[in-house]
Amino acid sequence: MIKGIFFDFDGVITLEKQGTPPTIAYIAEATGLPAEAVEKAYRRHNRALLMGEVNHPDMWQQFCEELETDIDYEILTGAFLNITLDQAVVGYIRELKEKYLIGMITDNKADRIETILKEKGLEELFDVVVISAQVHCGKTEEKIFEEALKRSNLKPQECVFIDNTAQNLEVPRQMGFRTVYFDDEKRDLTELCDILKEGK
């Protein structure tokens, strides 16, 4: 019996397929710096940020030095919020929350997700939020899913995980999760609806 539904964030709850490009785009536009230069400087730290090996304050000075300019750190708040929520998906999650535990499992920067949830009024939607930067591993490893199960007090067979990257479904499927590939072009949650209608 399905008791918990876990969503990826970027590409599922947002219309943007990934989280880093809109962050880079915002910084480039706000500063007037070439997008290519901002991307090169930021992506140098991206994996470490995603894995929680460094935080934005740790890399900011080096990031600014590479771009040869002093960028106000507060620009990151706007950069993090440079997303477009899929209101249909958000509305569906609100409906599901009446019956299921709702969680998020995402390869992401912790401060980015925390800022978005707070500023976009989404904190109440999620009972459990597990971020790669907090657990120091991504969705190609069991640990991040084990943490979600621990926090939700659920078994894999009681959970569904939805992601827009097929590779990210392999590990949870092997663990026993029901998995749903979310095509971020079609943006159709029919498969999830069908699973929930089955009630198992």
C-alpha positions in Angstrom: 0.0 0.0 0.0 1.4 3.4 -1.0 1.8 5.7 2.0 4.5 8.2 0.8 5.2 10.0 -2.4 8.6 11.6 -3.0 9.2 14.2 -5.7 12.4 15.4 -7.4 12.5 19.2 -7.5 14.0 20.8 -10.6 12.2 19.6 -13.8 9.3 18.1 -11.9 8.0 20.8 -9.5 9.7 23.5 -11.7 9.4 24.1 -15.4 13.2 24.5 -15.6 14.8 21.1 -16.1 17.8 21.8 -13.9 18.6 24.2 -11.1 22.0 25.5 -11.9 21.3 27.2 -15.3 18.7 29.6 -13.9 21.0 30.5 -11.0 23.8 31.3 -13.5 21.5 33.2 -15.8 20.2 35.4 -13.0 23.7 36.3 -11.8 24.9 37.1 -15.4 21.9 39.3 -16.1 22.0 41.1 -12.7 25.7 41.9 -13.0 26.0 42.4 -16.7 28.8 39.8 -16.8 29.1 37.5 -19.8 27.0 34.4 -19.2 29.8 32.1 -20.4 32.2 33.5 -17.8 29.7 33.2 -15.0 28.9 29.7 -15.9 32.6 28.7 -16.0 33.3 30.2 -12.7 30.2 28.8 -11.0 30.4 25.3 -12.4 33.9 25.0 -11.1 32.3 24.6 -7.7 29.0 23.1 -8.6 29.6 19.4 -7.8 31.1 20.3 -4.4 28.1 22.5 -3.7 25.7 19.7 -4.6 27.5 17.2 -2.4 27.8 19.6 0.5 31.6 19.6 0.4 31.5 23.4 0.3 28.8 26.0 0.8 28.2 29.2 -1.1 30.0 31.4 1.4 33.1 29.1 1.1 33.4 29.6 -2.7 32.1 33.1 -3.1 35.4 35.0 -2.8 37.1 32.6 -5.3 34.1 32.9 -7.6 34.3 36.7 -7.5 38.0 36.7 -8.0 37.7 34.6 -11.1 35.2 37.0 -12.5 37.4 39.9 -11.4 34.5 41.7 -9.7 33.0 42.0 -6.3 29.5 40.6 -6.4 27.1 41.2 -3.5 26.5 37.8 -1.9 22.8 38.7 -1.5 22.4 38.3 -5.2 22.1 34.6 -4.6 18.6 35.0 -3.1 17.3 36.3 -6.3 19.2 33.7 -8.2 17.8 30.9 -6.2 14.3 32.2 -6.8 14.7 32.5 -10.5 12.5 29.5 -11.2 9.0 28.9 -12.5 6.8 26.6 -10.5 4.6 24.2 -12.3 1.4 25.3 -10.6 -0.5 22.2 -11.8 2.0 19.9 -10.1 2.0 22.1 -7.0 -1.8 21.9 -6.9 -1.7 18.1 -7.3 0.7 17.8 -4.5 -1.6 19.8 -2.2 -4.4 17.3 -3.1 -2.1 14.3 -2.4 -1.0 15.7 0.9 -4.5 15.1 2.3 -3.9 11.4 2.0 -0.2 10.7 1.7 3.1 11.7 3.3 4.8 14.0 0.8 8.5 14.3 0.5 11.2 15.7 -1.7 14.5 14.0 -2.7 16.8 16.2 -4.7 20.4 16.6 -5.8 20.7 20.3 -4.8 22.3 23.0 -2.7 20.7 23.1 0.7 20.5 26.9 0.9 18.9 27.1 -2.5 16.1 24.7 -1.6 15.6 26.2 1.8 15.3 29.7 0.3 12.8 28.5 -2.4 10.6 26.6 0.1 10.5 29.6 2.4 10.1 32.4 -0.1 7.6 30.5 -2.3 5.5 29.4 0.6 6.1 25.7 -0.1 7.4 24.6 3.3 4.1 23.2 4.5 3.8 21.0 1.4 6.6 18.6 2.4 6.7 16.4 5.4 10.3 15.3 4.5 12.9 17.1 2.4 16.2 15.3 1.7 18.9 17.3 -0.1 22.1 15.9 -1.5 24.2 18.7 0.1 23.0 17.7 3.5 23.6 13.9 3.2 26.7 14.3 1.0 25.5 11.9 -1.7 23.3 12.0 -4.7 20.5 9.9 -6.2 22.9 7.4 -7.7 23.5 6.1 -4.2 21.1 4.4 -1.7 22.0 6.6 1.2 19.9 9.6 0.1 16.8 7.3 -0.2 17.6 5.5 3.0 17.6 8.9 4.7 14.2 9.6 3.2 12.8 6.3 4.5 14.3 6.9 7.9 12.8 10.4 8.3 9.4 9.2 7.0 9.4 5.9 8.9 8.3 4.1 5.8 9.4 1.1 3.8 10.5 1.3 0.2 7.4 -0.7 -0.9 5.2 2.0 0.6 6.8 4.8 -1.4 6.7 6.2 -4.9 9.5 8.4 -6.3 9.1 10.7 -9.3 12.0 12.1 -11.2 12.6 13.6 -14.7 16.0 11.8 -15.1 15.6 8.0 -15.8 19.0 7.3 -14.3 17.9 8.6 -11.0 15.1 6.0 -10.8 17.4 3.0 -11.0 18.6 2.9 -7.3 15.2 3.5 -5.7 13.6 0.9 -8.0 16.2 -1.6 -6.9 15.5 -0.8 -3.3 11.8 -1.5 -3.8 10.3 2.0 -4.5 7.6 2.3 -7.1 9.2 4.8 -9.6 7.7 7.2 -12.1 9.6 8.8 -14.9 8.3 12.3 -15.4 8.8 13.6 -18.9 9.6 17.3 -18.4 8.4 18.1 -21.9 5.0 16.4 -21.7 4.6 17.2 -18.0 2.0 14.4 -17.5 1.5 12.7 -14.2 -0.9 10.1 -15.5 1.5 7.2 -14.5 1.5 8.4 -10.9 -2.3 8.8 -10.9 -2.6 5.2 -12.2 -0.3 3.8 -9.5 -2.3 5.6 -6.8 -5.6 4.4 -8.3 -4.3 0.8 -8.0 -3.8 1.5 -4.3 -0.8 -0.8 -4.1 
